[in-house]
């Protein structure tokens, strides 16, 4: 039940807030035990509701269905463009993605 999960989440937040207020009351040297007791009761109730009404499993998202491929047509790994070039062009400067169009100096 979605409603029970939402209610239990709200009760859990309220219980934790009351426990936090109890800690602040200790710091202020005006201890309020009622805040701790009610906070612990609310946390226990929230845990009980979460156990009694577990969250339903959500269906998987189909967000990336076009990118996922069940099987590849060829099992060969992709090669980089540098591997596909003829042997004499592999080591030429400026052919491997350099920007600026400047030729490297002979140093």
Buried (B, 14 or more C-beta within 10 A) or exposed (E): EEEBBEBBEEBBEBBBEBBEBBEEBEEEEEEBEEBBEBBBEBBEBBBEBBEEBEEEEEEEEEEEEEEEEEEEEEEEEEEEEEEEBEEEEEEEEEEEEEEEEEEEEEE
